[in-house]
Amino acid sequence: MAIWLITFLAIAFVIAAAGAKRRASKRYDLPEENPALSIAILKENLLENPSEDNLQKLKEFTASQNIELPKEEYPLGKAPTIEQDDPLFQTQAAWLDSITPLELSEEPQTERTLINGILRLYSDEAIFKALEELGQKFPGERQRNLEQGWRKLCELRDNSKTDYNSLEKLRMEKEKWEKCARE
């Protein structure tokens, strides 16, 4: 009798967990078959629009995937001035990067999965660390080019004005770097 009860509870738990995972994906129109992409979408939404609602969506989805979030709270809000935006973005990016992209923990790791994971990071520190790991596992010209390209992007960003044309140029350069990484 006890064995049947334990078996029944175990089956019920597995069914409930699968249902929660499916509901979390459908609730936000996320690709259920690709949790790595779903988390990336939710992280991007939170970074672009830091709101309690977007934070809650990320929390719910990561809980449905058994992914642990950082202990400290996400720094919600937008900076009141453009000068204060950079430190806030860096804090938000570091928090989001502490949720490791699933591609970076995938086994077996391939050059492609590592690069896809790098493309899902935000902070310079996390990107350089992942590029270093890529270089250790898959040394070569591609990794060196990606690292050099990211360094140039950082330099361009740090030396750019905050006007529309400068930001647009920076966006286009980042897209070129991403395209190079995907090829």
C-alpha positions in Angstrom: 0.0 0.0 0.0 2.8 2.5 0.9 4.7 1.6 -2.3 1.6 2.5 -4.4 1.1 5.7 -2.5 4.8 6.7 -3.0 4.6 5.7 -6.7 1.4 7.7 -7.2 2.9 10.8 -5.5 6.1 10.5 -7.6 4.0 10.3 -10.8 1.8 13.2 -9.8 4.9 15.3 -9.0 6.5 14.6 -12.4 3.2 15.4 -14.2 2.8 18.6 -12.2 6.3 19.7 -12.9 5.9 19.1 -16.6 2.6 21.0 -16.6 4.2 24.0 -14.8 7.0 24.0 -17.4 4.5 24.0 -20.3 2.3 26.7 -18.7 5.3 29.0 -18.0 6.4 28.7 -21.6 2.9 29.3 -23.1 2.0 32.1 -20.7 4.7 34.4 -22.2 4.6 33.0 -25.8 8.1 31.5 -25.3 9.5 28.6 -27.3 8.7 25.7 -25.1 11.1 23.4 -26.9 14.1 25.8 -26.3 14.4 26.9 -22.6 17.8 28.5 -23.4 16.1 30.9 -25.8 13.2 31.4 -23.5 15.5 32.5 -20.7 17.4 34.8 -23.0 14.2 36.5 -24.2 13.1 37.0 -20.6 16.5 38.4 -19.6 16.5 40.8 -22.5 13.0 42.0 -21.8 14.0 42.7 -18.2 17.1 44.6 -19.2 15.3 46.6 -21.9 12.3 47.3 -19.6 13.1 46.8 -16.0 9.8 46.3 -14.4 8.4 44.2 -11.6 6.2 42.3 -14.2 9.2 41.4 -16.3 11.2 40.4 -13.2 8.3 38.2 -12.1 8.1 36.5 -15.5 11.8 35.6 -15.3 11.5 34.3 -11.8 8.5 32.1 -12.7 10.2 30.7 -15.7 13.5 30.0 -14.0 11.6 28.3 -11.2 9.8 26.1 -13.7 13.3 25.1 -15.1 14.9 24.6 -11.6 17.3 27.4 -12.3 18.5 29.4 -9.3 18.4 33.2 -9.3 20.9 35.4 -7.5 20.2 36.0 -3.8 20.4 39.8 -4.2 17.4 41.7 -5.7 17.5 42.9 -9.3 18.1 46.6 -9.4 14.8 47.8 -11.0 14.2 51.2 -12.4 15.8 53.5 -14.9 18.5 56.0 -14.2 17.2 59.6 -13.9 20.1 61.0 -16.1 22.2 59.6 -18.9 25.3 59.9 -16.7 23.8 57.6 -14.1 22.7 55.0 -16.7 26.0 53.3 -17.2 26.5 52.2 -13.5 22.9 51.0 -13.3 23.2 49.1 -16.6 26.4 47.4 -15.4 24.7 46.3 -12.2 21.7 45.0 -14.0 24.0 43.2 -16.6 26.1 41.6 -13.9 22.9 40.3 -12.2 21.5 38.9 -15.4 24.9 37.3 -16.3 24.9 35.5 -12.9 22.1 33.4 -14.5 24.4 31.4 -16.7 23.1 31.0 -20.2 22.2 27.3 -20.6 24.5 27.0 -23.7 27.5 27.6 -21.4 26.6 24.7 -19.2 25.5 22.3 -22.0 27.4 19.1 -22.3 29.2 18.2 -24.4 30.4 21.7 -25.1 31.0 22.6 -28.7 32.5 25.7 -30.1 29.1 26.7 -31.4 27.3 26.3 -28.1 29.9 28.3 -26.3 29.7 31.1 -28.8 25.9 31.1 -28.6 26.2 31.4 -24.8 28.6 34.3 -25.2 26.1 36.1 -27.4 23.6 35.8 -24.5 25.9 37.7 -22.0 25.8 41.4 -21.3 28.7 42.5 -19.1 32.2 42.9 -20.4 33.5 40.8 -17.5 31.3 37.9 -18.3 32.0 38.1 -22.0 35.7 38.2 -21.6 35.6 35.3 -19.1 33.6 33.2 -21.5 35.8 34.2 -24.4 38.8 33.0 -22.3 37.1 29.7 -21.7 36.4 29.4 -25.5 40.0 30.0 -26.1 41.1 27.3 -23.7 38.7 24.7 -25.2 38.9 25.8 -28.8 42.0 27.8 -29.4 42.3 29.5 -32.7 41.9 32.5 -34.9 38.1 32.7 -34.4 38.4 33.1 -30.6 41.1 35.7 -31.0 39.0 37.6 -33.6 36.0 37.6 -31.3 38.0 38.8 -28.3 39.7 41.5 -30.4 36.3 42.6 -31.8 34.8 42.8 -28.4 37.7 45.0 -27.2 37.2 47.3 -30.1 33.5 47.5 -29.3 34.3 48.4 -25.7 36.7 51.1 -26.8 34.1 52.5 -29.3 31.4 52.5 -26.6 33.7 54.1 -24.0 34.7 56.9 -26.5 31.3 57.5 -28.1 29.0 60.4 -27.5 25.5 59.7 -26.2 23.8 61.2 -29.3 21.6 59.2 -31.6 24.1 58.9 -34.4 26.9 57.6 -32.1 24.5 55.1 -30.5 23.3 53.9 -33.9 26.9 53.4 -35.1 27.6 51.4 -31.9 24.5 49.3 -32.5 25.6 48.5 -36.1 29.1 47.6 -35.0 27.7 45.3 -32.3 25.5 43.6 -34.9 28.6 43.1 -37.1 30.4 41.5 -34.2 27.4 39.2 -33.5 27.2 38.2 -37.2 30.9 37.4 -37.2 30.4 35.2 -34.1 27.5 33.4 -35.7 29.3 32.6 -39.0 
